[in-house]
Protein backbone atom coordinates (compact mmCIF):
# COMPACT_ATOMS: atom_id res chain seq x y z
CA UNK A 1 0.00 0.00 0.00
CA UNK A 2 1.41 3.38 -0.95
CA UNK A 3 0.44 6.81 0.27
CA UNK A 4 0.61 10.07 -1.58
CA UNK A 5 -0.50 12.62 0.91
CA UNK A 6 -0.65 13.19 4.61
CA UNK A 7 -3.88 11.98 6.20
CA UNK A 8 -6.01 14.25 8.33
CA UNK A 9 -4.62 14.61 11.81
CA UNK A 10 -6.75 13.20 14.57
CA UNK A 11 -5.53 15.94 16.83
CA UNK A 12 -6.65 18.74 14.55
CA UNK A 13 -9.79 17.07 13.22
CA UNK A 14 -11.24 15.16 16.14
CA UNK A 15 -14.25 14.16 14.09
CA UNK A 16 -11.99 12.00 11.97
CA UNK A 17 -10.58 10.25 14.99
CA UNK A 18 -12.19 7.08 16.34
CA UNK A 19 -14.57 8.06 19.07
CA UNK A 20 -12.72 6.13 21.71
CA UNK A 21 -9.58 8.12 21.05
CA UNK A 22 -10.94 11.65 20.66
CA UNK A 23 -10.80 12.68 24.27
CA UNK A 24 -7.39 11.17 24.82
CA UNK A 25 -5.90 12.79 21.73
CA UNK A 26 -7.39 16.16 22.60
CA UNK A 27 -6.05 15.96 26.13
CA UNK A 28 -2.64 14.93 24.86
CA UNK A 29 -2.60 17.72 22.30
CA UNK A 30 -3.40 20.34 24.91
CA UNK A 31 -0.92 19.21 27.48
CA UNK A 32 2.13 21.39 27.86
CA UNK A 33 4.40 22.95 30.40
CA UNK A 34 3.15 25.91 32.34
CA UNK A 35 4.88 29.18 31.75
CA UNK A 36 6.45 28.99 35.18
CA UNK A 37 7.70 25.50 34.52
CA UNK A 38 9.16 26.56 31.22
CA UNK A 39 10.77 29.62 32.74
CA UNK A 40 12.32 27.51 35.46
CA UNK A 41 13.65 25.02 32.93
CA UNK A 42 15.02 27.80 30.76
CA UNK A 43 16.85 29.25 33.73
CA UNK A 44 18.36 25.93 34.61
CA UNK A 45 19.58 25.23 31.15
CA UNK A 46 20.78 28.81 30.83
CA UNK A 47 22.91 28.27 33.91
CA UNK A 48 24.43 25.35 32.15
CA UNK A 49 24.88 27.09 28.88
CA UNK A 50 25.75 30.64 29.73
CA UNK A 51 27.83 29.90 32.80
CA UNK A 52 26.78 33.28 34.07
CA UNK A 53 29.00 33.40 37.11
CA UNK A 54 31.75 31.22 35.88
CA UNK A 55 34.99 32.93 35.21
CA UNK A 56 36.77 33.03 31.97
CA UNK A 57 40.11 31.45 32.04
CA UNK A 58 39.78 30.63 35.64
CA UNK A 59 38.80 27.84 37.87
CA UNK A 60 36.41 30.01 39.64
CA UNK A 61 33.10 28.34 39.02
CA UNK A 62 32.84 26.94 42.47
CA UNK A 63 33.80 30.18 44.07
CA UNK A 64 31.13 32.33 42.62
CA UNK A 65 28.31 32.67 45.07
CA UNK A 66 25.90 33.46 42.33
CA UNK A 67 26.84 30.38 40.47
CA UNK A 68 26.43 28.21 43.50
CA UNK A 69 23.15 29.83 44.35
CA UNK A 70 21.88 29.31 40.87
CA UNK A 71 23.18 25.84 40.70
CA UNK A 72 21.71 24.94 44.03
CA UNK A 73 18.32 25.13 42.45
CA UNK A 74 19.18 22.38 40.06
CA UNK A 75 17.43 19.16 40.61
CA UNK A 76 19.20 17.17 38.01
CA UNK A 77 22.53 15.89 39.10
CA UNK A 78 22.97 13.62 36.19
CA UNK A 79 22.39 16.38 33.74
CA UNK A 80 24.99 18.49 35.43
CA UNK A 81 27.33 15.58 35.27
CA UNK A 82 26.70 15.26 31.59
CA UNK A 83 27.37 18.91 31.05
CA UNK A 84 30.49 18.76 33.12
CA UNK A 85 31.62 15.82 31.12
CA UNK A 86 31.04 17.45 27.81
CA UNK A 87 32.63 20.67 28.89
CA UNK A 88 35.54 19.14 30.64
CA UNK A 89 36.37 17.01 27.71
CA UNK A 90 36.06 19.74 25.19
CA UNK A 91 38.06 22.24 27.10
CA UNK A 92 41.54 21.93 28.37
CA UNK A 93 40.71 20.24 31.61
CA UNK A 94 41.91 16.85 30.68
CA UNK A 95 44.03 17.24 27.66
CA UNK A 96 47.55 16.15 28.33
CA UNK A 97 49.32 16.56 25.10
CA UNK A 98 51.78 19.29 24.40
CA UNK A 99 52.49 19.80 20.78
CA UNK A 100 56.12 19.33 19.97
CA UNK A 101 57.09 17.75 23.24
CA UNK A 102 54.87 14.72 22.82
CA UNK A 103 54.75 14.02 26.47
CA UNK A 104 52.42 14.91 29.25
CA UNK A 105 53.63 17.68 31.49
CA UNK A 106 53.77 16.75 35.09
CA UNK A 107 54.12 18.74 38.22
CA UNK A 108 53.56 17.93 41.80
CA UNK A 109 51.99 20.73 43.66
CA UNK A 110 48.80 21.47 45.46
CA UNK A 111 47.99 24.34 43.28
CA UNK A 112 46.12 25.43 40.28
CA UNK A 113 47.57 27.68 37.74
CA UNK A 114 46.02 29.56 34.96
CA UNK A 115 48.26 30.54 32.15
CA UNK A 116 47.58 32.75 29.29
CA UNK A 117 49.77 33.91 26.52
CA UNK A 118 52.34 31.57 27.88
CA UNK A 119 52.76 33.59 31.02
CA UNK A 120 52.69 31.94 34.35
CA UNK A 121 49.99 33.20 36.61
CA UNK A 122 50.11 33.19 40.36
CA UNK A 123 49.07 30.01 41.96
CA UNK A 124 46.19 29.27 44.19
CA UNK A 125 46.08 26.56 46.72
CA UNK A 126 43.70 23.75 46.27
CA UNK A 127 42.97 21.09 48.74
CA UNK A 128 40.55 18.29 48.57
CA UNK A 129 39.09 16.10 51.20
CA UNK A 130 36.31 13.63 51.41
CA UNK A 131 33.99 15.84 53.33
CA UNK A 132 34.86 19.33 52.42
CA UNK A 133 36.65 20.35 49.34
CA UNK A 134 38.04 23.78 49.35
CA UNK A 135 38.45 24.66 45.80
CA UNK A 136 40.18 27.94 45.78
CA UNK A 137 39.87 29.36 42.41
CA UNK A 138 41.74 31.76 40.37
CA UNK A 139 40.05 34.96 39.70
CA UNK A 140 38.63 36.82 36.83
CA UNK A 141 35.06 37.64 36.25
CA UNK A 142 32.80 36.35 33.64
CA UNK A 143 33.36 36.69 29.99
CA UNK A 144 30.68 39.20 29.46
CA UNK A 145 31.99 41.44 32.21
CA UNK A 146 35.54 41.37 31.05
CA UNK A 147 35.06 40.87 27.41
CA UNK A 148 37.65 38.26 27.86
CA UNK A 149 38.67 35.85 25.23
CA UNK A 150 38.20 32.18 25.44
CA UNK A 151 40.30 29.17 25.94
CA UNK A 152 43.24 30.29 27.95
CA UNK A 153 45.89 27.80 28.65
CA UNK A 154 45.19 26.18 31.89
CA UNK A 155 47.25 24.09 34.15
CA UNK A 156 45.28 22.10 36.56
CA UNK A 157 46.36 19.29 38.74
CA UNK A 158 45.49 17.31 41.75
CA UNK A 159 47.40 17.82 44.90
CA UNK A 160 48.42 14.22 44.64
CA UNK A 161 48.41 13.77 40.96
CA UNK A 162 49.91 14.84 37.72
CA UNK A 163 49.43 18.15 36.13
CA UNK A 164 47.28 18.44 33.13
CA UNK A 165 48.80 20.84 30.72
CA UNK A 166 46.39 21.55 28.04
CA UNK A 167 47.76 23.17 25.11
CA UNK A 168 44.89 25.02 23.83
CA UNK A 169 45.85 28.56 24.46
CA UNK A 170 44.02 30.63 21.96
CA UNK A 171 43.27 34.28 21.93
CA UNK A 172 43.76 34.78 25.56
CA UNK A 173 43.28 37.65 27.81
CA UNK A 174 41.77 36.08 30.84
CA UNK A 175 45.06 35.68 32.60
CA UNK A 176 45.43 39.34 33.20
CA UNK A 177 42.31 39.23 35.31
CA UNK A 178 43.58 36.53 37.53
CA UNK A 179 42.95 37.32 41.12
CA UNK A 180 42.10 34.86 43.83
CA UNK A 181 38.42 34.83 44.53
CA UNK A 182 37.65 32.88 47.57
CA UNK A 183 36.88 29.36 48.36
CA UNK A 184 33.90 27.15 48.45
CA UNK A 185 33.43 24.23 50.70
CA UNK A 186 32.24 21.61 48.40
CA UNK A 187 31.40 19.28 51.20
CA UNK A 188 28.54 21.53 52.10
CA UNK A 189 27.75 22.81 48.71
CA UNK A 190 29.08 20.09 46.58
CA UNK A 191 25.89 19.73 44.69
CA UNK A 192 25.66 23.37 43.93
CA UNK A 193 29.32 23.57 43.15
CA UNK A 194 29.09 20.67 40.85
CA UNK A 195 26.30 22.29 38.98
CA UNK A 196 28.09 25.58 38.91
CA UNK A 197 31.16 23.96 37.56
CA UNK A 198 29.11 22.01 35.14
CA UNK A 199 27.45 25.14 33.96
CA UNK A 200 30.69 26.77 33.10
CA UNK A 201 32.17 23.66 31.73
CA UNK A 202 29.36 23.16 29.37
CA UNK A 203 29.54 26.57 27.93
CA UNK A 204 33.24 26.62 27.64
CA UNK A 205 33.25 23.30 26.00
CA UNK A 206 30.79 24.16 23.39
CA UNK A 207 31.83 27.64 22.77
CA UNK A 208 33.61 27.22 19.54
CA UNK A 209 30.83 25.25 17.97
CA UNK A 210 28.22 27.71 19.00
CA UNK A 211 30.19 30.63 17.72
CA UNK A 212 29.54 29.38 14.25
CA UNK A 213 25.97 30.35 14.48
CA UNK A 214 26.01 33.14 16.96
CA UNK A 215 28.75 35.40 15.89
CA UNK A 216 29.54 38.53 17.74
CA UNK A 217 26.18 38.71 19.40
CA UNK A 218 27.13 35.82 21.62
CA UNK A 219 29.88 37.62 23.45
CA UNK A 220 28.30 36.76 26.73
CA UNK A 221 28.76 33.12 25.92
CA UNK A 222 32.43 33.32 25.25
CA UNK A 223 33.74 31.36 28.11
CA UNK A 224 37.03 29.78 28.61
CA UNK A 225 38.38 26.46 29.40
CA UNK A 226 39.15 27.23 32.97
CA UNK A 227 35.74 26.40 34.27
CA UNK A 228 36.14 22.92 33.02
CA UNK A 229 38.85 22.17 35.46
CA UNK A 230 36.54 23.26 38.22
CA UNK A 231 34.13 20.63 37.13
CA UNK A 232 36.90 18.13 37.15
CA UNK A 233 37.87 19.15 40.64
CA UNK A 234 34.41 18.74 41.98
CA UNK A 235 34.23 15.37 40.39
CA UNK A 236 37.52 14.44 42.00
CA UNK A 237 36.17 15.59 45.31
CA UNK A 238 33.24 13.32 44.81
CA UNK A 239 35.55 10.51 43.91
CA UNK A 240 37.49 10.85 47.11
CA UNK A 241 34.31 10.89 49.09
CA UNK A 242 33.27 7.47 48.01
CA UNK A 243 34.91 4.24 47.09
CA UNK A 244 35.98 4.05 43.55
CA UNK A 245 33.83 1.78 41.54
CA UNK A 246 35.14 -0.88 39.30
CA UNK A 247 32.84 -1.69 36.59
CA UNK A 248 33.15 -4.79 34.60
CA UNK A 249 33.18 -7.38 37.31
CA UNK A 250 30.63 -5.89 39.61
CA UNK A 251 28.06 -4.74 37.13
CA UNK A 252 24.90 -6.67 36.83
CA UNK A 253 24.42 -7.79 33.28
CA UNK A 254 20.76 -6.91 33.41
CA UNK A 255 21.37 -3.37 34.52
CA UNK A 256 24.24 -1.80 32.66
CA UNK A 257 25.27 1.60 33.89
CA UNK A 258 23.97 4.57 32.00
CA UNK A 259 26.07 6.32 29.42
CA UNK A 260 26.61 9.25 31.69
CA UNK A 261 27.54 7.11 34.65
CA UNK A 262 30.17 5.22 32.67
CA UNK A 263 31.76 8.33 31.28
CA UNK A 264 31.52 10.07 34.59
CA UNK A 265 33.52 7.25 36.15
CA UNK A 266 35.99 7.35 33.31
CA UNK A 267 36.40 11.08 33.75
CA UNK A 268 37.07 10.63 37.43
CA UNK A 269 39.57 7.87 36.79
CA UNK A 270 41.35 9.67 33.98
CA UNK A 271 44.03 11.44 35.91
CA UNK A 272 44.94 8.92 38.57
CA UNK A 273 43.90 5.69 36.90
CA UNK A 274 44.05 6.19 33.15
CA UNK A 275 44.01 2.47 32.39
CA UNK A 276 40.76 2.13 34.24
CA UNK A 277 39.47 5.19 32.46
CA UNK A 278 40.30 3.61 29.12
CA UNK A 279 38.59 0.37 30.12
CA UNK A 280 35.52 2.31 31.10
CA UNK A 281 35.40 3.97 27.71
CA UNK A 282 35.56 0.55 26.12
CA UNK A 283 32.80 -0.61 28.42
CA UNK A 284 30.78 2.33 27.21
CA UNK A 285 31.50 1.33 23.63
CA UNK A 286 30.15 -2.15 24.26
CA UNK A 287 26.94 -0.94 25.84
CA UNK A 288 26.41 2.17 23.74
CA UNK A 289 28.29 1.84 20.47
CA UNK A 290 26.33 4.72 19.02
CA UNK A 291 25.40 6.46 22.21
CA UNK A 292 24.68 10.12 22.58
CA UNK A 293 28.09 10.63 24.13
CA UNK A 294 30.10 8.50 21.74
CA UNK A 295 32.14 11.51 20.76
CA UNK A 296 33.03 12.33 24.35
CA UNK A 297 33.83 8.68 24.97
CA UNK A 298 36.31 8.54 22.11
CA UNK A 299 37.90 11.80 23.20
CA UNK A 300 38.25 10.41 26.70
CA UNK A 301 39.77 7.22 25.37
CA UNK A 302 42.41 9.19 23.51
CA UNK A 303 43.29 11.17 26.59
CA UNK A 304 43.46 8.01 28.66
CA UNK A 305 45.86 6.45 26.17
CA UNK A 306 48.04 9.53 26.31
CA UNK A 307 48.20 9.31 30.04
CA UNK A 308 49.01 5.63 29.90
CA UNK A 309 51.81 6.52 27.54
CA UNK A 310 50.53 4.68 24.52
CA UNK A 311 51.08 7.61 22.24
CA UNK A 312 51.07 5.66 19.03
CA UNK A 313 47.66 4.25 19.70
CA UNK A 314 46.46 7.61 20.86
CA UNK A 315 47.60 9.25 17.65
CA UNK A 316 45.91 6.58 15.56
CA UNK A 317 42.69 7.01 17.43
CA UNK A 318 42.94 10.78 17.30
CA UNK A 319 43.43 10.65 13.56
CA UNK A 320 40.33 8.51 13.26
CA UNK A 321 38.50 10.83 15.57
CA UNK A 322 39.36 13.82 13.41
CA UNK A 323 38.12 12.02 10.34
CA UNK A 324 34.92 11.00 12.04
CA UNK A 325 34.17 14.32 13.72
CA UNK A 326 36.01 16.96 11.72
CA UNK A 327 34.04 19.86 13.14
CA UNK A 328 34.18 18.73 16.73
CA UNK A 329 35.92 20.99 19.22
CA UNK A 330 37.79 17.89 20.37
CA UNK A 331 39.06 17.38 16.85
CA UNK A 332 40.29 20.94 16.76
CA UNK A 333 42.27 20.41 19.92
CA UNK A 334 43.66 17.08 18.86
CA UNK A 335 44.83 18.66 15.64
CA UNK A 336 46.51 21.44 17.53
CA UNK A 337 47.97 19.25 20.18
CA UNK A 338 49.24 16.45 18.03
CA UNK A 339 49.96 18.28 14.85
CA UNK A 340 47.43 16.16 13.00
CA UNK A 341 45.47 17.23 10.00
CA UNK B 1 41.76 0.90 18.81
CA UNK B 2 41.72 1.87 15.21
CA UNK B 3 39.50 3.92 13.13
CA UNK B 4 36.97 1.21 12.89
CA UNK B 5 35.94 2.05 16.40
CA UNK B 6 34.84 5.41 15.38
CA UNK B 7 31.65 5.92 13.54
CA UNK B 8 31.61 8.31 10.67
CA UNK B 9 29.02 10.10 12.71
CA UNK B 10 26.96 8.84 15.54
CA UNK B 11 23.89 10.75 14.60
CA UNK B 12 21.16 9.17 12.57
CA UNK B 13 21.20 9.99 8.93
CA UNK B 14 18.45 12.46 9.45
CA UNK B 15 20.55 14.54 11.81
CA UNK B 16 23.46 14.61 9.44
CA UNK B 17 21.33 15.55 6.50
CA UNK B 18 19.00 18.04 8.01
CA UNK B 19 20.07 21.56 7.45
CA UNK B 20 18.71 25.05 7.40
CA UNK B 21 19.59 27.95 5.22
CA UNK B 22 22.57 30.13 6.04
CA UNK B 23 20.32 32.90 7.21
CA UNK B 24 18.50 30.59 9.56
CA UNK B 25 21.74 29.22 10.86
CA UNK B 26 23.07 32.67 11.57
CA UNK B 27 19.92 33.53 13.40
CA UNK B 28 20.18 30.52 15.65
CA UNK B 29 21.13 31.00 19.21
CA UNK B 30 20.75 28.51 21.97
CA UNK B 31 18.64 30.85 24.07
CA UNK B 32 16.32 31.54 21.18
CA UNK B 33 15.97 27.86 20.42
CA UNK B 34 14.97 27.21 24.00
CA UNK B 35 12.55 30.08 24.10
CA UNK B 36 10.89 29.15 20.87
CA UNK B 37 11.02 25.40 20.93
CA UNK B 38 11.33 24.44 24.60
CA UNK B 39 7.61 23.76 25.07
CA UNK B 40 7.50 21.91 21.79
CA UNK B 41 10.29 19.57 22.86
CA UNK B 42 8.58 19.12 26.20
CA UNK B 43 5.37 17.98 24.50
CA UNK B 44 7.16 15.64 22.16
CA UNK B 45 9.05 14.05 25.01
CA UNK B 46 5.91 13.57 27.07
CA UNK B 47 4.10 11.85 24.25
CA UNK B 48 7.13 9.72 23.55
CA UNK B 49 6.67 8.22 26.97
CA UNK B 50 8.66 10.38 29.35
CA UNK B 51 6.89 10.46 32.66
CA UNK B 52 5.87 13.69 34.31
CA UNK B 53 8.25 12.97 37.13
CA UNK B 54 11.16 12.68 34.73
CA UNK B 55 10.25 15.25 32.14
CA UNK B 56 12.47 18.04 33.43
CA UNK B 57 15.52 15.79 33.57
CA UNK B 58 14.94 14.45 30.10
CA UNK B 59 14.13 17.86 28.69
CA UNK B 60 17.44 19.18 29.98
CA UNK B 61 19.23 16.12 28.70
CA UNK B 62 17.76 16.85 25.29
CA UNK B 63 18.88 20.44 25.30
CA UNK B 64 22.36 19.50 26.40
CA UNK B 65 22.58 17.46 23.23
CA UNK B 66 21.09 20.35 21.28
CA UNK B 67 23.64 22.68 22.82
CA UNK B 68 26.46 20.40 21.85
CA UNK B 69 25.29 19.92 18.30
CA UNK B 70 23.88 23.31 17.50
CA UNK B 71 27.18 24.56 16.17
CA UNK B 72 27.34 21.78 13.64
CA UNK B 73 23.74 22.19 12.61
CA UNK B 74 24.08 23.18 9.00
CA UNK B 75 20.58 22.47 8.10
CA UNK B 76 18.59 22.08 4.99
CA UNK B 77 15.30 21.52 6.76
CA UNK B 78 13.33 22.87 9.65
CA UNK B 79 14.89 23.28 13.03
CA UNK B 80 11.92 21.51 14.57
CA UNK B 81 12.64 18.46 12.51
CA UNK B 82 16.19 18.41 13.78
CA UNK B 83 15.06 18.95 17.37
CA UNK B 84 12.52 16.19 16.98
CA UNK B 85 15.20 13.79 15.83
CA UNK B 86 17.22 14.54 18.94
CA UNK B 87 14.19 14.27 21.21
CA UNK B 88 13.31 10.90 19.71
CA UNK B 89 16.78 9.59 20.44
CA UNK B 90 16.90 10.93 23.97
CA UNK B 91 13.41 9.59 24.69
CA UNK B 92 14.37 6.23 23.26
CA UNK B 93 17.38 6.11 25.55
CA UNK B 94 15.16 7.12 28.44
CA UNK B 95 12.71 4.32 27.71
CA UNK B 96 15.57 1.84 27.55
CA UNK B 97 16.82 2.99 30.93
CA UNK B 98 13.33 2.84 32.39
CA UNK B 99 12.94 -0.65 31.01
CA UNK B 100 16.22 -1.77 32.48
CA UNK B 101 15.16 -0.39 35.80
CA UNK B 102 12.00 -2.42 35.35
CA UNK B 103 9.93 0.68 35.75
CA UNK B 104 6.66 1.19 34.03
CA UNK B 105 6.96 4.20 31.82
CA UNK B 106 3.24 4.69 31.99
CA UNK B 107 3.07 4.93 35.76
CA UNK B 108 2.03 8.49 36.13
CA UNK B 109 2.49 10.58 39.17
CA UNK B 110 -0.19 13.15 39.88
CA UNK B 111 0.43 16.18 37.79
CA UNK B 112 0.50 19.45 39.57
CA UNK B 113 2.41 21.84 37.41
CA UNK B 114 0.74 22.08 34.06
CA UNK B 115 -1.74 24.71 33.10
CA UNK B 116 -3.91 22.05 31.58
CA UNK B 117 -4.20 20.12 34.80
CA UNK B 118 -4.97 23.25 36.73
CA UNK B 119 -7.76 24.29 34.46
CA UNK B 120 -9.22 21.15 33.10
CA UNK B 121 -8.97 18.97 36.07
CA UNK B 122 -9.13 15.34 36.72
CA UNK B 123 -10.87 14.37 33.54
CA UNK B 124 -8.03 15.52 31.36
CA UNK B 125 -5.54 13.82 33.60
CA UNK B 126 -7.41 10.59 33.18
CA UNK B 127 -7.58 11.05 29.44
CA UNK B 128 -3.87 11.68 29.24
CA UNK B 129 -3.18 8.68 31.40
CA UNK B 130 -5.33 6.66 29.01
CA UNK B 131 -3.45 8.10 26.06
CA UNK B 132 -0.14 7.12 27.62
CA UNK B 133 -1.37 3.61 28.24
CA UNK B 134 -2.55 3.27 24.66
CA UNK B 135 0.58 4.77 23.19
CA UNK B 136 2.69 2.45 25.31
CA UNK B 137 1.20 -0.45 23.41
CA UNK B 138 2.59 0.76 20.11
CA UNK B 139 5.88 -0.40 18.76
CA UNK B 140 8.49 2.29 19.33
CA UNK B 141 8.82 3.08 15.64
CA UNK B 142 5.04 3.43 15.32
CA UNK B 143 4.83 5.58 18.38
CA UNK B 144 7.52 7.92 17.12
CA UNK B 145 5.70 8.48 13.86
CA UNK B 146 2.35 9.00 15.57
CA UNK B 147 3.84 11.47 18.03
CA UNK B 148 5.72 13.49 15.46
CA UNK B 149 2.78 13.63 13.10
CA UNK B 150 -0.15 14.02 15.48
CA UNK B 151 1.32 15.89 18.41
CA UNK B 152 4.39 17.58 16.99
CA UNK B 153 2.39 18.31 13.85
CA UNK B 154 5.29 17.79 11.50
CA UNK B 155 4.42 17.01 7.89
CA UNK B 156 5.04 13.38 7.09
CA UNK B 157 8.01 14.26 4.91
CA UNK B 158 9.69 15.83 7.92
CA UNK B 159 8.64 12.98 10.16
CA UNK B 160 10.46 10.67 7.82
CA UNK B 161 13.51 12.92 7.83
CA UNK B 162 13.55 13.18 11.59
CA UNK B 163 13.38 9.42 11.94
CA UNK B 164 15.76 8.71 9.09
CA UNK B 165 13.37 6.46 7.23
CA UNK B 166 11.76 6.58 3.78
CA UNK B 167 8.52 8.50 3.49
CA UNK B 168 6.53 5.42 2.56
CA UNK B 169 7.85 3.64 5.61
CA UNK B 170 6.73 6.53 7.76
CA UNK B 171 3.26 6.37 6.20
CA UNK B 172 3.08 2.66 6.84
CA UNK B 173 4.08 3.11 10.44
CA UNK B 174 1.49 5.82 10.93
CA UNK B 175 -1.18 3.65 9.43
CA UNK B 176 -0.21 0.66 11.52
CA UNK B 177 0.14 2.81 14.61
CA UNK B 178 -3.32 4.26 14.23
CA UNK B 179 -4.77 0.82 13.75
CA UNK B 180 -3.00 -0.46 16.82
CA UNK B 181 -4.26 2.49 18.82
CA UNK B 182 -7.84 1.81 17.82
CA UNK B 183 -7.50 -1.81 18.83
CA UNK B 184 -5.93 -0.87 22.12
CA UNK B 185 -8.72 1.63 22.76
CA UNK B 186 -11.32 -1.03 22.10
CA UNK B 187 -9.61 -3.40 24.50
CA UNK B 188 -9.43 -0.65 27.08
CA UNK B 189 -13.13 0.12 26.65
CA UNK B 190 -14.01 -3.55 26.99
CA UNK B 191 -11.94 -3.73 30.12
CA UNK B 192 -13.67 -0.71 31.58
CA UNK B 193 -17.06 -2.08 30.63
CA UNK B 194 -16.45 -5.38 32.31
CA UNK B 195 -15.63 -3.76 35.64
Interface residues (C-beta under 8 A of the other chain):
Chain A: X1 X2 X3 X6 X7 X9 X10 X11 X12 X18 X20 X21 X23 X24 X25 X26 X27 X28 X29 X30 X31 X32 X33 X34 X35 X36 X37 X38 X41 X42 X44 X45 X46 X48 X49 X50 X75 X76 X78 X79 X82 X83 X86 X202 X206 X208 X209 X210 X211 X212 X213 X214 X215 X217 X218 X221 X254 X255 X256 X258 X259 X285 X289 X290 X291 X292 X294 X295 X298 X301 X305 X313 X316 X317 X319 X320 X321 X323 X324 X325 X327 X328
Chain B: X1 X2 X3 X4 X5 X6 X7 X8 X9 X10 X25 X26 X28 X29 X30 X31 X34 X35 X38 X39 X42 X43 X46 X47 X55 X56 X57 X59 X60 X61 X63 X64 X65 X67 X68 X69 X70 X71 X72 X73 X89 X90 X93 X97 X100 X101 X113 X114 X115 X116 X118 X120 X124 X127 X128 X130 X131 X134 X149 X150 X151 X153 X155 X156 X168 X171 X172 X174 X175 X178 X181 X182 X185 X186 X188 X189
